[in-house]
Amino acid sequence: MRTTTLTCTVLAVCLVLSAGLSKAYCDEVWRAEFEDACARTTDVMTLSANELQALIERCERLQKVIGQQEETVRRVYLKRLQMCKNLYVYILEAKSNEKQQK
């Protein structure tokens, strides 16, 4: 009986820890994706239209993930992500207009 109780306790602790680790891992994944997507703002003028479109799509996917985070994290990262996305959209439109004028 005591062994069964101990086993159940150990399993419960492992389950709780694994849930915490999964959440921590997921947090790291979206943050790494966020950093990678927004890191391209420094060389935005050298990107092709396809690269810009891919970055815009990444930002849109990230918005959904970040929208599920706690309020403070959500507000900060959504604002930063929106600024990155807006820059990519602006440059894509500018390049498109430039191409049409030629």
Secondary structure, 3 states (H helix, E strand, C coil): CHHHHHHHHHHHHHHHHHHHHHHHHHHHHHHHHHHHHHHHHHHHHHCCHHHHHHHHHHHHHHHHHHCCCCHHHHHHHHHHHHHHHHHHHHHHHHHHHHHHHC
